[in-house]
Amino acid sequence: MPTRNIVLTQEQGDFIDSVIRAGDYQSADEVIRDALDALQQRRTQAAQKVEGLRKLITDGAKALEEGDFTEIDDADLDRFLAALAGMLRTRKS
């Protein structure tokens, strides 16, 4: 297993000590590994979101090229967006 020397702020060191004293972790190594696992998971989720957005952009550009869109007058925009937001809320339920 690779070994690394790291420098922590006083606040970070105090936090590590507090979670060990609370019994949540056995050692500073466990705390750091858990924090790195959380960082890795967060970065993976962010990359998945970016990939999803890229797909939506590609799909949207393709739909525009194919003429598959609805034109909305400025006067109707607020009503259209409110209806769209309502549909999205319904889907999440």
N, CA, C and O of each residue as an XYZ file, in Angstrom:
372
protein
N       0.863     -1.175      0.000
C       0.000      0.000      0.000
C       0.911      1.240      0.000
O       1.850      1.313      0.793
N       0.638      2.215     -0.886
C       1.488      3.403     -0.924
C       1.377      4.221      0.365
O       0.319      4.285      0.991
N       2.481      4.835      0.739
C       2.510      5.703      1.905
C       2.694      7.132      1.439
O       3.504      7.402      0.552
N       1.942      8.053      2.037
C       2.029      9.480      1.700
C       2.178     10.268      2.985
O       1.573      9.939      4.005
N       2.980     11.301      2.927
C       3.047     12.261      4.024
C       2.174     13.438      3.640
O       2.320     13.989      2.549
N       1.272     13.827      4.519
C       0.388     14.959      4.218
C       0.446     15.975      5.349
O       0.718     15.639      6.502
N       0.186     17.209      4.993
C       0.143     18.276      5.984
C      -1.303     18.736      6.090
O      -1.924     19.081      5.084
N      -1.834     18.742      7.293
C      -3.220     19.139      7.543
C      -3.248     20.485      8.252
O      -2.284     20.885      8.906
N      -4.357     21.161      8.110
C      -4.556     22.359      8.926
C      -4.869     21.920     10.351
O      -5.200     20.760     10.595
N      -4.763     22.846     11.275
C      -5.099     22.532     12.666
C      -6.552     22.069     12.774
O      -6.869     21.128     13.501
N      -7.418     22.748     12.041
C      -8.847     22.399     12.071
C      -9.077     20.982     11.551
O      -9.866     20.232     12.125
N      -8.397     20.615     10.474
C      -8.545     19.261      9.933
C      -8.026     18.219     10.918
O      -8.656     17.180     11.116
N      -6.880     18.495     11.536
C      -6.338     17.571     12.536
C      -7.269     17.419     13.722
O      -7.485     16.313     14.217
N      -7.818     18.533     14.175
C      -8.764     18.491     15.297
C     -10.010     17.685     14.935
O     -10.531     16.924     15.750
N     -10.475     17.863     13.711
C     -11.662     17.116     13.265
C     -11.371     15.617     13.260
O     -12.176     14.824     13.747
N     -10.229     15.235     12.714
C      -9.856     13.815     12.696
C      -9.811     13.272     14.117
O     -10.352     12.202     14.395
N      -9.171     14.005     15.010
C      -9.096     13.568     16.410
C     -10.490     13.418     17.023
O     -10.742     12.478     17.778
N     -11.385     14.338     16.700
C     -12.723     14.294     17.305
C     -13.526     13.098     16.822
O     -14.245     12.490     17.615
N     -13.427     12.738     15.539
C     -14.207     11.585     15.059
C     -13.609     10.273     15.565
O     -14.321      9.282     15.725
N     -12.305     10.273     15.813
C     -11.686      9.078     16.419
C     -12.129      8.960     17.874
O     -12.495      7.875     18.326
N     -12.099     10.077     18.612
C     -12.552     10.053     20.020
C     -14.017      9.653     20.127
O     -14.415      8.983     21.080
N     -14.819     10.064     19.147
C     -16.244      9.724     19.167
C     -16.480      8.243     18.858
O     -17.587      7.733     19.029
N     -15.430      7.564     18.403
C     -15.567      6.141     18.107
C     -16.031      5.849     16.698
O     -16.305      4.698     16.360
N     -16.122      6.882     15.865
C     -16.570      6.663     14.490
C     -15.505      5.976     13.645
O     -15.831      5.262     12.696
N     -14.247      6.184     13.980
C     -13.118      5.599     13.256
C     -12.088      5.118     14.260
O     -12.031      5.602     15.391
N     -11.276      4.161     13.837
C     -10.224      3.614     14.691
C      -8.927      4.426     14.581
O      -8.153      4.502     15.535
N      -8.699      5.031     13.406
C      -7.418      5.701     13.178
C      -7.584      6.844     12.173
O      -8.596      6.953     11.482
N      -6.560      7.685     12.119
C      -6.548      8.775     11.137
C      -6.537      8.204      9.720
O      -7.134      8.786      8.815
N      -5.866      7.072      9.522
C      -5.846      6.437      8.201
C      -7.263      6.139      7.716
O      -7.603      6.392      6.560
N      -8.084      5.596      8.618
C      -9.472      5.291      8.244
C     -10.235      6.557      7.865
O     -10.997      6.565      6.897
N     -10.028      7.614      8.625
C     -10.716      8.879      8.346
C     -10.324      9.388      6.965
O     -11.183      9.762      6.166
N      -9.032      9.400      6.691
C      -8.543      9.915      5.412
C      -9.031      9.040      4.262
O      -9.441      9.561      3.225
N      -8.993      7.730      4.427
C      -9.476      6.835      3.355
C     -10.957      7.072      3.082
O     -11.381      7.111      1.927
N     -11.747      7.232      4.153
C     -13.180      7.484      3.975
C     -13.405      8.822      3.260
O     -14.268      8.930      2.388
N     -12.627      9.829      3.634
C     -12.759     11.131      2.980
C     -12.394     11.024      1.506
O     -13.060     11.626      0.665
N     -11.350     10.268      1.178
C     -10.960     10.101     -0.224
C     -12.006      9.311     -1.000
O     -12.277      9.607     -2.164
N     -12.594      8.305     -0.354
C     -13.682      7.561     -1.006
C     -14.851      8.491     -1.340
O     -15.424      8.413     -2.426
N     -15.197      9.371     -0.396
C     -16.294     10.322     -0.623
C     -15.950     11.282     -1.754
O     -16.806     11.598     -2.579
N     -14.704     11.750     -1.799
C     -14.273     12.635     -2.875
C     -14.345     11.926     -4.217
O     -14.816     12.494     -5.203
N     -13.882     10.697     -4.253
C     -13.923      9.927     -5.493
C     -15.366      9.729     -5.965
O     -15.658      9.869     -7.152
N     -16.258      9.405     -5.040
C     -17.664      9.212     -5.390
C     -18.267     10.518     -5.917
O     -18.993     10.510     -6.911
N     -17.967     11.641     -5.249
C     -18.489     12.934     -5.681
C     -17.992     13.283     -7.081
O     -18.757     13.792     -7.900
N     -16.722     13.013     -7.360
C     -16.160     13.309     -8.681
C     -16.780     12.412     -9.754
O     -17.034     12.864    -10.870
N     -17.023     11.145     -9.419
C     -17.666     10.226    -10.358
C     -19.080     10.705    -10.686
O     -19.487     10.707    -11.848
N     -19.825     11.110     -9.655
C     -21.182     11.611     -9.874
C     -21.166     12.881    -10.716
O     -22.022     13.059    -11.582
N     -20.203     13.762    -10.469
C     -20.102     14.998    -11.252
C     -19.801     14.675    -12.713
O     -20.365     15.295    -13.615
N     -18.921     13.714    -12.950
C     -18.599     13.320    -14.321
C     -19.826     12.723    -15.017
O     -20.047     12.965    -16.203
N     -20.619     11.947    -14.281
C     -21.837     11.375    -14.852
C     -22.841     12.469    -15.207
O     -23.516     12.382    -16.233
N     -22.943     13.500    -14.362
C     -23.847     14.615    -14.654
C     -23.397     15.352    -15.908
O     -24.218     15.702    -16.756
N     -22.091     15.587    -16.023
C     -21.560     16.274    -17.205
C     -21.853     15.452    -18.452
O     -22.269     15.999    -19.473
N     -21.641     14.142    -18.376
C     -21.918     13.278    -19.525
C     -23.401     13.316    -19.877
O     -23.757     13.340    -21.054
N     -24.261     13.322    -18.871
C     -25.705     13.418    -19.132
C     -26.069     14.736    -19.799
O     -26.893     14.763    -20.714
N     -25.463     15.823    -19.351
C     -25.716     17.127    -19.970
C     -25.229     17.154    -21.408
O     -25.896     17.707    -22.283
N     -24.068     16.560    -21.658
C     -23.560     16.496    -23.043
C     -24.535     15.758    -23.948
O     -24.783     16.172    -25.080
N     -25.088     14.653    -23.431
C     -26.050     13.890    -24.231
C     -27.305     14.723    -24.504
O     -27.826     14.725    -25.619
N     -27.784     15.431    -23.473
C     -28.964     16.276    -23.672
C     -28.694     17.371    -24.698
O     -29.559     17.684    -25.516
N     -27.501     17.950    -24.658
C     -27.146     18.994    -25.630
C     -27.095     18.409    -27.038
O     -27.609     19.006    -27.984
N     -26.470     17.235    -27.173
C     -26.393     16.577    -28.481
C     -27.790     16.246    -28.997
O     -28.106     16.495    -30.160
N     -28.621     15.684    -28.123
C     -29.993     15.341    -28.525
C     -30.779     16.587    -28.905
O     -31.544     16.570    -29.869
N     -30.595     17.670    -28.150
C     -31.294     18.919    -28.445
C     -30.851     19.521    -29.766
O     -31.677     20.009    -30.537
N     -29.555     19.489    -30.031
C     -29.043     20.026    -31.300
C     -29.572     19.208    -32.474
O     -29.928     19.758    -33.516
N     -29.619     17.886    -32.294
C     -30.153     17.015    -33.348
C     -31.635     17.316    -33.597
O     -32.074     17.387    -34.745
N     -32.398     17.492    -32.519
C     -33.820     17.805    -32.659
C     -34.003     19.126    -33.395
O     -34.889     19.242    -34.242
N     -33.183     20.119    -33.086
C     -33.275     21.408    -33.786
C     -32.991     21.243    -35.272
O     -33.706     21.785    -36.114
N     -31.940     20.489    -35.587
C     -31.588     20.258    -36.992
C     -32.715     19.571    -37.752
O     -32.936     19.838    -38.933
N     -33.428     18.681    -37.059
C     -34.514     17.930    -37.682
C     -35.842     18.688    -37.648
O     -36.862     18.194    -38.128
N     -35.817     19.882    -37.080
C     -37.039     20.678    -37.015
C     -37.998     20.224    -35.934
O     -39.168     20.605    -35.938
N     -37.521     19.428    -35.024
C     -38.367     18.894    -33.952
C     -38.297     19.831    -32.741
O     -37.582     19.557    -31.777
N     -39.033     20.919    -32.802
C     -39.069     21.885    -31.713
C     -40.390     22.637    -31.763
O     -41.118     22.576    -32.754
N     -40.683     23.338    -30.691
C     -41.897     24.139    -30.602
C     -41.498     25.589    -30.411
O     -40.714     25.915    -29.520
N     -42.033     26.448    -31.241
C     -41.763     27.878    -31.082
C     -42.740     28.463    -30.082
O     -43.937     28.179    -30.131
N     -42.227     29.280    -29.176
C     -43.040     29.901    -28.135
C     -42.903     31.410    -28.260
O     -41.793     31.940    -28.304
N     -44.030     32.091    -28.317
C     -44.008     33.553    -28.334
C     -43.558     34.071    -26.970
O     -43.783     33.418    -25.951
N     -42.930     35.230    -26.951
C     -42.494     35.833    -25.691
C     -43.639     35.942    -24.693
O     -43.445     35.725    -23.497
N     -44.801     36.270    -25.168
C     -45.955     36.456    -24.290
C     -46.366     35.142    -23.623
O     -46.935     35.158    -22.531
N     -46.088     34.013    -24.262
C     -46.488     32.711    -23.731
C     -45.366     31.991    -22.982
O     -45.579     30.906    -22.441
N     -44.183     32.587    -22.949
C     -43.027     31.902    -22.387
C     -43.212     31.552    -20.908
O     -42.938     30.419    -20.511
N     -43.669     32.493    -20.093
C     -43.852     32.219    -18.663
C     -44.833     31.071    -18.432
O     -44.587     30.202    -17.596
N     -45.923     31.068    -19.158
C     -46.924     30.001    -19.017
C     -46.342     28.649    -19.442
O     -46.569     27.633    -18.784
N     -45.590     28.647    -20.547
C     -44.978     27.422    -21.036
C     -43.986     26.865    -20.016
O     -43.996     25.668    -19.729
N     -43.129     27.731    -19.467
C     -42.134     27.290    -18.489
C     -42.785     26.787    -17.203
O     -42.306     25.825    -16.602
N     -43.865     27.423    -16.779
C     -44.578     26.970    -15.586
C     -45.173     25.580    -15.816
O     -45.116     24.721    -14.936
N     -45.737     25.368    -16.988
C     -46.309     24.061    -17.316
C     -45.207     23.005    -17.381
O     -45.392     21.883    -16.909
N     -44.070     23.358    -17.960
C     -42.946     22.434    -18.047
C     -42.425     22.084    -16.656
O     -42.139     20.920    -16.378
N     -42.300     23.073    -15.788
C     -41.857     22.831    -14.411
C     -42.848     21.912    -13.697
O     -42.434     21.032    -12.942
N     -44.134     22.100    -13.920
C     -45.144     21.229    -13.321
C     -45.004     19.795    -13.790
O     -45.161     18.862    -13.003
N     -44.705     19.612    -15.083
C     -44.500     18.264    -15.618
C     -43.276     17.606    -14.978
O     -43.299     16.417    -14.659
N     -42.229     18.371    -14.798
C     -41.011     17.828    -14.196
C     -41.235     17.442    -12.740
O     -40.741     16.412    -12.282
N     -41.987     18.276    -12.010
C     -42.302     17.948    -10.615
C     -43.127     16.670    -10.541
O     -42.914     15.846     -9.651
N     -44.061     16.497    -11.459
C     -44.909     15.311    -11.488
C     -44.074     14.059    -11.748
O     -44.321     13.011    -11.151
N     -43.083     14.168    -12.640
C     -42.223     13.031    -12.945
C     -41.416     12.584    -11.741
O     -41.220     11.388    -11.526
N     -40.943     13.552    -10.949
C     -40.114     13.236     -9.784
C     -40.920     12.582     -8.671
O     -40.349     11.891     -7.828
N     -42.208     12.781     -8.650
C     -43.056     12.238     -7.569
C     -43.234     10.749     -7.690
O     -43.916     10.140     -6.865
